[in-house]
Amino acid sequence: MRRHEFQPGRLVAGAALTAAGVLYLLDGSGGADLPWFAVVPIAVGGLCLAALVGLVTYAVRRDRRDRISASRDR
């Protein structure tokens, strides 16, 4: 398998959606008593947080790439 770069935004999105799914499953099985609207903010908030993490990761990698490129041009 080829190596790929780590993408923390996808990790955060997966964790948030997994947590929302587990809570929905617990509510459906009777293990927890959540209001019907509790899962939606968790999923949406997790996706917003994942977008923010993805943007920060992109900015850091772009800055690092630009610095390496500038040091090679000297």
Beta strands, then each sheet from edge to edge (+ up, - down):
end
